[in-house]
Amino acid sequence: MSMKVFVLLNILMFALMYGIFFELHGYVITMLLVALWLFWWFGLTKKWIAFRKIKQLVLDPVIWRQFSQDYPRTSTQDQKIILEGFKDFLALHVKLKANFAMPSYAVDALWHTLLKFPQQYVLLCHNILGYELKHKVHAVGADQQDLQEQQKRLVWTWVASCRLQHLNPSFTSQLPRLFYIDRVVHWHKINVFSPVMMHELYRNLYKLSARETATSDLTVQNTLYNNSLNDDSFHNSHHSTTSHQDTHHADSASSDVSSSCSSASSD
């Protein structure tokens, strides 16, 4: 749907709603309802525009030259796949300004490359998100509490990524893109995910039975939203950096589910 059609349909809906409610409920109630509708409409439009920008995102060739220098055995096709993963990660933050874990080492590597061009990176973030997406490293030798926090953020990323790609996070037999990219591009270091593993982590983290999981997604989303507003430690996130040595096609893998990195929203 084009922007013009989208705006026109909403204007028609607004006019129809205004006429009906004014006739039935009078001026004051109608104005309150119109104000609520406008608040909802502007928020929806803002997200719609951001998703369009993400879809059309093209990185400067100089960024790809730097990425190729850091990872010279990465093919052009691999770069396209990794970029799609980074777009997914941006889209999660469009859906909700929160602190999501980064499951992919390959996408994290592209993120690191973008950070080498701070002016372009900040402009990209503000153009799409309205704020700079911060990048912080995991603390070395994280204790059990830190690991549990990392796993919690990973589950949030799982839920949001599944929703983004129209998958049921409780029962899907497919992995969302961010959770399988590393295997597709044969990255030198990966987190090995499976739907069964993520379902189990999801249930264990929220102390859910298999039966309860079917109705728990809203609870997870509400928890994520409330933490993003009320938890002071919510923005003190961590993630581990990816090696910039060219061992891109080495046969190594990791079963660590704490994720490679996370992001911190910033006003």
Buried (B, 14 or more C-beta within 10 A) or exposed (E): EEEEEBEEEBEEEBEEBBEEBBEEEEEEEBEEBBEEBEEEBEEEBEBBBBBEBBEEBEBEEEBBEBBBEBBEEBEEEBBEBBBBBBBBBBBBBBBBBBBBBBBBBBBBBBBBBBEEBEEBBBEBBEEBBEBBBBBBEBEEEBEEEBBEBBBBBBBBBBBBBBBBBEBEBBEBEEBBBBBBBBBBBBBBBBBBBEBEBBBEBBBEBBEBEEEEBEEBBEEBBEBBEEBBEEEEEBBEBBBBBBEEEBEBEEEEBEEBBBBBBBBBBEE
